[in-house]
């Protein structure tokens, strides 16, 4: 009499089930120790020559991890695991030779000569079967209660590994989507910056021209009103520039070695006019070379210096920069002799557009928010230590990959 076998029925939602399996981004991937360890443990605990993590695709079962089997996949039509994923409970086949579903199965009558099979379903959180963690023997047998319990524990671990993989892929897709949105926002910010600054420049230019040409005809109030208009246009341009700078405090380029001393010289040159006008003194200890983003670090120091110069009301303004190593981080300190910051404001000053109610100063309220974003782009934190009337010290804790992998230079190099 001809031996027969029964292929597993196909679930009604099989197309959706296979699509869900593909979301895990696991089919046809290289071996991974987490899954290899699971099948090695399963084989050892159950005393079987074969153990597999099998995933049931649309027309095949593919083995993510395997012990005792030379092939990477078999047709779905002959897969024991295709039967096992139809339910959520373990499927135990003590003797395939006497089971009408499998007696004539090519995997029973030929290699690998399956006689005993125990499959523990691996499922999505919604209960759809993806595959199994299974053990196989060449002889008829049963699992002991202890072996059954151990396999159920390994089953939970395999499910957890799969779910972690799916979440990592979802996270990666979210990060890529956010990166794309950030690029769109930056391009939008550039366009808006240009489109807004142009009419503001036009307003300022024509008001100034009107003042110059019609000054004799204007009374004091008229001149005052026009001065208000010029100042408003100027502040509008400054705000637009600040918003664009805030939007650009991220980078898609790789970090590189940055000599912080050279960055300091750039910033001193950038601020030379205001430093000279205020009679300010900028001093620095020996500064390190670190792995980071040079343009962002330039923004960081420029905004911290500008903030210090703005609030140093008693000349001469003094700013001192120093650095010390803290494990895999550099702590950069910028100390000033300004008016200080009340305790109630030390967190809020890093929020965009925050303006202190205790004193007024020109600016957009964006500078320290930019400083914080730059520090966060370097995997660090920023805070301030201050007392009213005694100056402030801004401390930036910047993570330096070079301190971990040994590629960073010494201080001052």
C-alpha positions as CSV (number, residue, x, y, z in Angstrom):
1,X,0.0,0.0,0.0
2,X,1.4,3.4,-1.0
3,X,2.4,5.6,2.0
4,X,0.8,9.0,2.2
5,X,1.2,12.1,4.2
6,X,-1.0,15.2,4.8
7,X,0.4,18.6,4.1
8,X,-0.5,21.2,6.7
9,X,-3.6,23.3,6.0
10,X,-2.9,26.9,5.0
11,X,-4.2,29.5,7.5
12,X,-6.9,31.8,6.1
13,X,-4.7,34.8,7.0
14,X,-1.5,33.3,5.6
15,X,-0.7,36.2,3.4
16,X,-0.9,38.6,6.4
17,X,1.0,36.1,8.5
18,X,3.9,35.9,6.0
19,X,3.9,39.7,5.7
20,X,4.2,39.9,9.5
21,X,7.1,37.4,9.4
22,X,8.9,39.6,6.8
23,X,8.6,42.6,9.2
24,X,11.0,40.8,11.5
25,X,13.7,41.1,8.8
26,X,15.1,37.7,9.8
27,X,14.6,35.4,6.7
28,X,17.9,34.5,5.0
29,X,20.0,36.3,7.6
30,X,23.4,35.1,8.9
31,X,23.7,32.9,12.0
32,X,23.3,34.7,15.3
33,X,24.6,33.4,18.6
34,X,21.4,34.1,20.5
35,X,19.4,31.6,18.3
36,X,22.4,29.2,17.9
37,X,22.6,28.9,21.7
38,X,18.9,28.2,22.0
39,X,19.1,25.2,19.6
40,X,22.3,23.9,21.2
41,X,20.6,24.0,24.6
42,X,17.4,22.4,23.3
43,X,19.4,19.5,21.7
44,X,21.4,19.0,24.9
45,X,18.4,19.2,27.3
46,X,16.2,16.8,25.3
47,X,19.0,14.5,24.1
48,X,18.1,14.8,20.4
49,X,20.5,14.8,17.5
50,X,18.5,17.6,15.8
51,X,17.2,20.9,17.1
52,X,16.0,23.8,14.9
53,X,14.6,27.3,14.9
54,X,12.3,27.0,11.9
55,X,10.4,29.9,10.2
56,X,7.6,29.0,7.9
57,X,7.6,31.2,4.8
58,X,5.1,31.2,2.0
59,X,6.5,28.1,0.3
60,X,9.3,26.9,2.5
61,X,10.5,26.4,6.1
62,X,13.8,28.2,6.6
63,X,16.1,27.4,9.5
64,X,17.4,30.4,11.4
65,X,19.5,28.1,13.7
66,X,20.1,24.4,13.4
67,X,22.0,21.6,15.1
68,X,22.4,18.2,13.4
69,X,20.9,19.2,10.0
70,X,22.9,20.1,6.9
71,X,20.2,21.9,4.8
72,X,19.1,25.5,5.3
73,X,15.4,24.9,4.3
74,X,12.9,22.4,3.1
75,X,9.6,22.8,1.2
76,X,6.7,24.0,3.3
77,X,4.5,21.1,1.9
78,X,6.5,18.6,3.9
79,X,7.3,20.7,6.9
80,X,6.2,19.4,10.3
81,X,6.5,23.0,11.6
82,X,3.8,24.0,9.1
83,X,1.4,21.9,11.2
84,X,2.8,23.1,14.5
85,X,2.1,26.8,13.7
86,X,-1.6,26.1,13.4
87,X,-2.0,26.2,17.2
88,X,-0.3,27.8,20.2
89,X,0.4,24.6,22.1
90,X,3.4,22.3,21.6
91,X,2.9,19.7,18.9
92,X,4.4,16.4,19.9
93,X,4.7,13.5,17.5
94,X,6.0,10.5,19.4
95,X,6.3,8.2,16.4
96,X,5.9,9.6,12.9
97,X,5.8,6.1,11.4
98,X,2.3,5.6,12.9
99,X,0.9,9.1,12.4
100,X,-1.2,9.4,9.3
101,X,-0.1,13.0,8.8
102,X,3.5,12.1,8.5
103,X,4.0,8.3,7.8
104,X,4.8,8.8,4.1
105,X,6.4,12.2,4.5
106,X,9.8,12.4,2.5
107,X,11.4,13.7,5.7
108,X,10.3,10.5,7.5
109,X,11.0,8.0,4.7
110,X,14.3,9.7,3.7
111,X,16.8,12.1,5.2
112,X,16.8,13.2,8.0
113,X,14.6,10.2,8.9
114,X,12.3,12.0,11.4
115,X,10.7,9.6,13.9
116,X,10.1,11.8,16.9
117,X,9.2,15.5,16.6
118,X,8.3,18.2,19.2
119,X,7.6,21.7,18.0
120,X,7.0,24.7,20.2
121,X,5.3,27.5,18.3
122,X,6.9,30.9,17.9
123,X,4.2,33.5,17.5
124,X,3.6,37.2,17.0
125,X,2.1,39.2,20.0
126,X,-1.3,38.7,18.2
127,X,-0.8,34.9,18.2
128,X,0.0,34.4,14.5
129,X,2.5,31.5,14.1
130,X,5.8,32.3,12.6
131,X,7.7,29.1,13.1
132,X,8.9,26.8,15.9
133,X,11.6,25.9,18.2
134,X,11.7,22.1,17.6
135,X,13.7,19.0,18.5
136,X,13.9,15.9,16.3
137,X,15.0,12.3,16.9
138,X,15.5,9.2,14.8
139,X,13.7,7.0,17.2
140,X,10.2,7.0,18.7
141,X,10.1,8.6,22.2
142,X,8.5,11.1,24.5
143,X,9.7,14.2,26.4
144,X,9.9,14.0,30.2
145,X,8.0,16.6,32.2
146,X,11.3,18.3,33.0
147,X,12.3,18.4,29.3
148,X,8.8,19.8,28.4
149,X,9.2,22.5,31.0
150,X,12.7,23.4,29.8
151,X,11.6,23.6,26.2
152,X,8.7,25.9,27.1
153,X,11.2,28.2,28.8
154,X,13.5,28.1,25.7
155,X,10.4,28.8,23.6
156,X,9.7,32.0,25.6
157,X,13.3,33.1,25.1
158,X,13.1,32.4,21.3
159,X,9.9,34.5,21.1
160,X,11.6,37.3,23.1
161,X,14.6,37.2,20.7
162,X,12.2,37.5,17.7
163,X,10.2,40.3,19.3
164,X,13.4,42.2,20.2
165,X,14.5,41.9,16.6
166,X,11.1,43.3,15.3
167,X,11.3,46.2,17.7
168,X,14.8,47.0,16.6
169,X,13.7,47.0,13.0
170,X,10.7,49.2,13.8
171,X,13.1,51.6,15.7
172,X,15.4,51.7,12.8
173,X,12.5,52.5,10.4
174,X,11.4,55.2,12.8
175,X,14.8,56.7,13.0
176,X,15.1,56.8,9.2
177,X,11.7,58.4,8.9
178,X,12.7,61.0,11.5
179,X,16.0,61.6,9.7
180,X,14.0,62.2,6.5
181,X,11.7,64.6,8.3
182,X,14.6,66.4,9.8
183,X,16.1,66.9,6.4
184,X,12.8,68.2,5.1
185,X,12.5,70.6,8.1
186,X,16.0,71.9,7.6
187,X,15.4,72.5,3.9
188,X,12.1,74.2,4.9
189,X,13.9,76.3,7.5
190,X,16.4,77.4,4.9
191,X,13.7,78.4,2.5
192,X,11.6,80.2,5.2
193,X,14.7,82.0,6.4
194,X,15.5,83.3,3.0
195,X,11.9,84.2,2.3
196,X,11.4,86.0,5.6
197,X,14.7,87.8,5.7
198,X,14.2,89.3,2.2
199,X,11.1,91.3,3.1
200,X,12.5,92.3,6.5
201,X,15.6,93.6,4.7
202,X,13.4,95.5,2.3
203,X,11.4,97.1,5.1
204,X,14.5,98.1,7.0
205,X,16.2,99.5,3.9
206,X,13.3,101.6,2.8
207,X,12.6,102.9,6.3
208,X,16.2,103.9,6.7
209,X,16.1,105.5,3.2
210,X,13.0,107.4,4.2
211,X,14.5,108.6,7.4
212,X,17.7,109.9,5.6
213,X,15.8,111.7,2.9
214,X,12.9,113.0,4.9
215,X,14.6,113.7,8.2
216,X,13.9,117.5,8.1
217,X,10.2,117.0,7.7
218,X,9.9,114.6,10.6
219,X,9.1,115.6,14.2
220,X,10.5,113.8,17.2
221,X,7.6,111.4,17.5
222,X,7.8,110.5,13.8
223,X,11.5,109.7,14.0
224,X,10.8,107.6,17.1
225,X,8.2,105.6,15.3
226,X,10.5,105.0,12.4
227,X,13.3,104.0,14.7
228,X,10.9,101.4,16.3
229,X,10.2,100.0,12.8
230,X,13.9,99.7,12.0
231,X,14.6,98.0,15.3
232,X,11.7,95.6,14.8
233,X,12.9,94.6,11.3
234,X,16.4,94.2,12.7
235,X,15.2,92.0,15.6
236,X,13.0,90.0,13.1
237,X,16.1,89.2,11.0
238,X,18.1,88.2,14.1
239,X,15.3,85.9,15.2
240,X,15.1,84.2,11.8
241,X,18.8,83.7,11.8
242,X,18.6,82.2,15.3
243,X,15.8,79.9,14.4
244,X,17.8,78.6,11.4
245,X,20.8,78.0,13.6
246,X,18.7,76.1,16.0
247,X,17.2,73.9,13.3
248,X,20.7,73.1,12.0
249,X,22.2,71.9,15.3
250,X,22.5,68.3,14.1
251,X,24.9,66.6,11.6
252,X,24.9,63.7,9.2
253,X,28.7,63.7,8.8
254,X,31.1,61.4,10.7
255,X,32.8,62.9,13.8
256,X,36.4,63.8,13.5
257,X,39.4,64.9,15.6
258,X,38.8,68.5,16.7
259,X,41.5,70.7,18.4
260,X,39.4,72.7,20.8
261,X,42.1,75.3,21.0
262,X,41.7,76.0,17.3
263,X,37.9,76.2,17.7
264,X,38.5,78.8,20.5
265,X,40.6,80.9,18.1
266,X,37.9,80.8,15.5
267,X,35.3,82.0,18.0
268,X,37.5,84.8,19.3
269,X,37.9,86.0,15.7
270,X,34.1,85.7,15.1
271,X,33.4,87.8,18.2
272,X,36.4,90.2,17.9
273,X,34.3,93.3,17.3
274,X,32.2,92.9,20.4
275,X,35.2,91.7,22.5
276,X,37.1,94.8,21.6
277,X,34.1,97.1,22.1
278,X,33.5,95.6,25.6
279,X,37.2,95.5,26.5
280,X,36.6,91.8,27.3
281,X,39.3,89.3,28.3
282,X,39.1,85.7,27.1
283,X,41.5,83.3,28.7
284,X,41.9,79.5,28.4
285,X,43.8,76.6,30.0
286,X,45.3,74.0,27.7
287,X,42.4,72.5,25.8
288,X,42.2,69.0,24.4
289,X,41.8,67.5,21.0
290,X,38.5,65.5,21.0
291,X,36.4,63.5,18.6
292,X,33.4,65.6,17.6
293,X,31.9,68.0,15.1
294,X,33.9,71.1,14.5
295,X,31.2,73.4,13.3
296,X,28.8,72.5,16.1
297,X,31.6,73.0,18.7
298,X,32.2,76.4,17.2
299,X,28.5,77.2,17.7
300,X,28.7,75.9,21.2
301,X,31.5,78.2,22.3
302,X,30.2,81.1,20.3
303,X,26.8,81.0,22.0
304,X,28.3,80.5,25.5
305,X,30.7,83.5,25.0
306,X,28.0,85.7,23.5
307,X,25.8,84.9,26.5
308,X,28.6,85.7,28.9
309,X,29.4,89.0,27.2
310,X,25.7,89.9,27.2
311,X,25.4,89.5,31.0
312,X,28.8,90.9,32.1
313,X,27.5,94.3,33.1
314,X,30.6,95.4,35.0
315,X,33.6,95.8,32.7
316,X,35.9,94.3,31.9
317,X,34.1,91.1,31.0
318,X,36.2,88.1,31.8
319,X,35.7,84.6,30.3
320,X,37.8,81.6,31.2
321,X,37.7,78.3,29.4
322,X,39.1,75.0,30.9
323,X,38.7,71.3,30.3
324,X,39.1,68.1,32.4
325,X,38.7,64.5,31.6
326,X,35.9,62.4,33.2
327,X,36.2,58.8,31.9
328,X,35.0,58.7,28.3
329,X,33.9,62.4,28.6
330,X,35.5,65.8,28.5
331,X,33.9,68.4,30.8
332,X,34.4,71.8,29.2
333,X,33.9,74.8,31.6
334,X,33.1,78.4,30.5
335,X,33.3,80.7,33.5
336,X,32.3,84.4,33.4
337,X,32.1,87.3,35.9
338,X,28.6,88.3,35.0
339,X,25.5,89.0,37.0
340,X,24.8,85.3,37.8
341,X,21.6,83.2,37.5
342,X,19.0,82.7,40.1
343,X,18.4,79.0,41.1
344,X,14.9,79.1,39.8
345,X,16.1,79.8,36.3
346,X,19.0,77.4,35.9
347,X,17.0,74.8,34.0
348,X,14.7,77.1,32.1
349,X,17.5,79.1,30.5
350,X,18.2,76.2,28.1
351,X,14.6,76.3,26.8
352,X,14.1,78.0,23.4
353,X,12.9,81.6,23.6
354,X,13.2,81.7,27.4
355,X,13.9,85.3,28.6
356,X,14.7,86.0,32.2
357,X,12.1,88.1,34.1
358,X,14.7,89.3,36.6
359,X,16.7,91.3,34.0
360,X,16.5,92.3,30.4
361,X,19.1,91.8,27.7
362,X,19.1,91.9,23.9
363,X,18.8,88.6,22.0
364,X,16.3,86.0,20.9
365,X,16.5,83.5,23.7
366,X,17.8,80.8,21.4
367,X,21.6,80.8,22.1
368,X,21.6,78.5,25.2
369,X,19.0,76.2,23.6
370,X,21.4,75.9,20.6
371,X,24.2,75.1,23.1
372,X,22.2,72.4,24.7
373,X,21.4,70.8,21.3
374,X,25.1,70.8,20.3
375,X,26.1,69.1,23.6
376,X,23.3,66.5,23.1
377,X,24.6,65.9,19.6
378,X,27.9,64.9,21.3
379,X,26.1,62.5,23.7
380,X,26.5,64.8,26.6
381,X,24.8,67.2,29.0
382,X,25.0,70.9,29.9
383,X,24.3,72.6,33.1
384,X,25.2,75.9,34.9
385,X,26.7,76.6,38.4
386,X,26.0,80.1,39.5
387,X,25.1,82.5,42.2
388,X,23.5,85.9,41.6
389,X,26.1,88.6,41.5
390,X,29.0,86.1,41.5
391,X,29.2,85.1,37.8
392,X,28.3,81.7,36.2
393,X,30.1,78.6,35.0
394,X,28.6,76.7,32.2
395,X,29.7,73.0,32.1
396,X,29.4,70.9,29.0
397,X,30.0,67.1,29.4
398,X,30.9,65.8,26.0
399,X,31.2,62.2,25.2
400,X,34.5,61.5,23.2
401,X,34.6,58.2,21.3
402,X,38.3,58.7,21.0
403,X,38.7,58.2,24.8
404,X,37.1,54.8,24.4
405,X,38.9,53.4,21.3
406,X,42.2,55.1,22.0
407,X,42.2,57.2,18.8
408,X,42.0,60.6,20.6
409,X,45.0,62.8,21.0
410,X,46.3,64.3,24.3
411,X,45.3,67.7,25.6
412,X,46.7,70.5,23.5
413,X,47.7,68.4,20.6
